[in-house]
Amino acid sequence: MRVLPAIIATTLLSACMAPATDGPQGTVQAVTGGECDAGNAQPFIGREADIRLGEDILKTTGAKTLRWIPPNSAVTMDYRANRVSVSYDEAAIVTTVVCG
């Protein structure tokens, strides 16, 4: 049952991120920021997805908005130069950090 761990991880991440996001599928807004550059954010891959990591990713990429992408999720393909998209797996481990 791979669905149950994903539900648990999503629930835990939601609880951890409630003050700064509308859930792990939502966005985190930076106070300042602009165009995203994900090049220096690749070392975040393999780390646990949480609100502090999201804040660090925003600072490192210079993006204004962070979008969490849970496992097996459909996302819009619209490109936003000021957004960083972070995918994570069933264990809440970051798998990709890309702009857009």
N, C-alpha and C positions, 0 to 999 in steps of 0.2 A: 504494500500500500504506500506508494510514493506520494499520494495526494495528502495524506494526513500530515507528514512532516512539513509539507509546503504550507498547509493551513496553519500549523503551529508556528512556523517561522514568520509567516505574514502577520499573525496575531501579535507575536512578540515584538516584531519590528514596529508595528502600529503603536503599541504601547510605549515603546522607547522614543518614538519620533513625534508623538502627538503635539508637543508645543510648536514645532517648526515645520510640520508637513501635514498634508491631509492623508497620510498613510504611505507605506512604502511604494505604492503605485503612483503617488502624487508628486508634488514638486516641493523643493526647498528654495526659498527666495534669498538671494544674497542682498545685503544692504547696498553694496556697490558691485560693479562688475560690468563686463561688456562681452566682447567677442571671445569665444571659447578656443582654447588651445590645449588639447588633450595629451600632447606629447609627453609632458612631464608628469602626467597622472598615471602612467602605466604601472608604476610600482604599487598602486593601490589594488591591483588585481591580485586575488588570492586572500585578501583580508575580509574580515566580517563586516557586512553592511550594517551600519548604524548611523545615527544622527551625527555623531562627531566625525566619522569618516566622510559623510556627505559634506559637512562644513569644510573639511580639509580639501576635498576634491574641488569644491567651488573656489577656494582660495588659490589652489594650485593651477586650475585651468583658466581662471579669470572670468568664468561664465557667470551669468546673472541667475540662471535657473538650473536646478538639478532635477532630472526626471529619473525615478527609480523604475526599473523594468523587472518585474518578478518573472520566475521561470514559466515557460509555456504561455506567455502573454502576447496578445496582439497589440501593437502600438501603431500610432499614426506615423506615416513616413514623411511628414512635413519637416523640412530642415529649418532649424533656427540657429543662427550663428551665435547667439548668446546663451545657448542651452547645452548642458552636458548630460548625456544619457548613460546611466549606470545599470547594467544587467547583473543579476545575481542568481545563484542556483538554489536548489531546494534546502540547502544547509545555510542559506543567507551569506554565501561567500561570493564576492564580486568576481564576475567572469569577464566583463568588458567595460571599458570607459571610453566613450566616443563623443564627439561633438555632434550636435544636431538635434 
